[in-house]
């Protein structure tokens, strides 16, 4: 049962981490967006391309052995695998959708 919970937690955390990334990028670049809102497309690229999770994995590996570590490790690895495979392989598609006239 702990593995099922880890999978469900991973599936819940992936969209949450993307949303948090979007907010952090938005707030850190807000002055730029206030001057030229068309740059909102850049927000999409920075959001989709900015998650990897290596620090989360290293922090989870640093936890002492126990239930918390056994839960967090597969969740962190799941998010990292998602970001590398799904986000990494779809990055070109996202850029082409947001900037169709740009030549890659």
Beta strands, then each sheet from edge to edge (+ up, - down):
end
